[in-house]
Structure formats: structure tokens, C-alpha cells
């Protein structure tokens, strides 16, 4: 993998995890919003880098050149899905969102889950920053060797 490609992989991770963190912040901000449904961010690999797929890509031309097939690598933010869990019913007859029986549906956001997910997401973001730092140091050492 080239040094520039390593930067691109880390950059895709930074973008994806920044979006994930944004979604968790929105969930926590809407903790007490009636009828709010928790959003779950999803990310996926840009390429199918399974062993079988790599072998299929290599079988025709790669074995003759002895190189690994070119993959875009990295991750991408693919969107959000709504948590299907229903929030609790609360009796609030004066609330503007109350149904005919006087109940409102509370948000289904569990603050502990979203806080834990946001901590995990920030750690993944920090890991991508560390990879960029290591890659930068490798590039600097390579230029020093070339002098």
C-alpha cells in the first residue's frame, strides 16, 4: 500500500466517524423530544476485501505480475437507520402531541448506549489520526533516507 493510499484510508475513516459522532450527538440532543426515534449510523467497507474476492481478482492477471490487486480500501458513511424500538408511553393530557387518550410516546434514546457509542466512535477517530501521524513519520523517514 502506498503512503498516499494510507492517508486516503485514514481520511475516509475520519469522515465516517465524524458523521457517526454527529448522529450520536443528535440522538442525545433529542433525548426528551416526544416521538423522536433514535438514529443508528451505519458504515461499510468501500471494497469487498474478503479472501475469496481477492483471490478471484488475482486469478487472471495478478499472479503473472506478482502484485496485489488495487482496491480503494477505507470505509464510507452509508447513512442512518431508525431504531425500531418504541419509546415508553407517558400520560400528558395537556401536551400538544398527546393522542386522544392523553398519552405521548417518549423518545427511544437510551443515553448510556449513545454515550458508549460516541466514546467508541471518538476512539476510532483518534486511531485514524494516529495512523495519519505514523504515515507522516514514515514519509519523513523515507525522504531522509533518500537524501
ZABAVEX-64003 format. One record per residue (C-alpha): z, y, x. Coordinates in steps of 0.5 Angstrom, whole numbers, plus 2048, in hexadecimal, padded with zeros to 3 digits. Each point is the difference from the previous one (the first is absolute). Layout:
<pts>
ZYX;...
</pts>
This chain:
<pts>
800800800;7FE807803;805805801;7FD8057FA;8007FA7FC;8077FF801;8018087FE;7FC7FE7F9;8047FA7FE;806805801;7FD8057FD;7FF7FC7FA;8077FE800;803807800;7FB8027FA;8027FA7FC;808800801;8008087FF;7FD7FE7F9;8057FB7FF;805804801;7FE8067FC;7FF7FB7FA;8087FE801;802807800;7FC8017F9;8047FA7FE;807803802;7FE8067FD;7FF7FD7F9;8067FC800;8038047FA;7F98017FD;7FF7FC7F9;7FA7FC7FF;7FF800808;7FD7FA802;8017FE808;7FA800804;7FF7FB805;7FC802806;7FB7FB803;7FD7FF807;7FB7FB802;7FC7FE807;7FA803801;7FC7FA802;8017F87FF;8037FE806;8027F97FE;7FF7FB806;7FA7FD7FB;7FD8067FF;800802808;7FD7F9801;7FB8017FB;7FE807803;8007FD807;7FC7F97FF;7F9803800;7FF805806;807802803;8017F9804;7FA802804;803807802;8077FE800;8038067FC;8048007FA;7FC8037FA;8018077FF;8058017FA;8028077FD;8087FE800;8058047FD;8038017F9;7FE8047FB;8048037FA;7FD7FD7FA;8038037FA;8067FF7FC;8027FB7FA;8058017FB;8077FC800;7FF7FC7F9;8088007FF;8028047FA;806805801;8068007FC;8018037F9;8048067FF;8038037FA;7FE807800;7FE8027F9;7FF808802;7FB7FE806;7F98027FE;7FE7FA803;8047FC7FB;7FD7FB7FC;8017FF7F8;8077FD802;802805805;7FF7FC806;7FD802806;7FD7FB806;803802806;7FC7FF807;8007F9803;801803807;8057FD804;803805805;8027FA805;7F97FD800;7FC806801;805803806;8007F9803;7F8800800;800807802;8047FE806;7FC7FA802;7FA8057FF;802805805;8027FB805;7F97FD7FF;7FD808801;805800806;7FD7FA803;7F98037FF;802806804;8037FC806;7F97FC800;7FC806801;805802805;8007FA804;7F88007FF;800807803;8047FE806;7FB7FA801;7FB805800;803805805;8027FA805;7F87FE800;7FE807802;805800805;7FD7F9803;7F98037FF;802806805;
</pts>
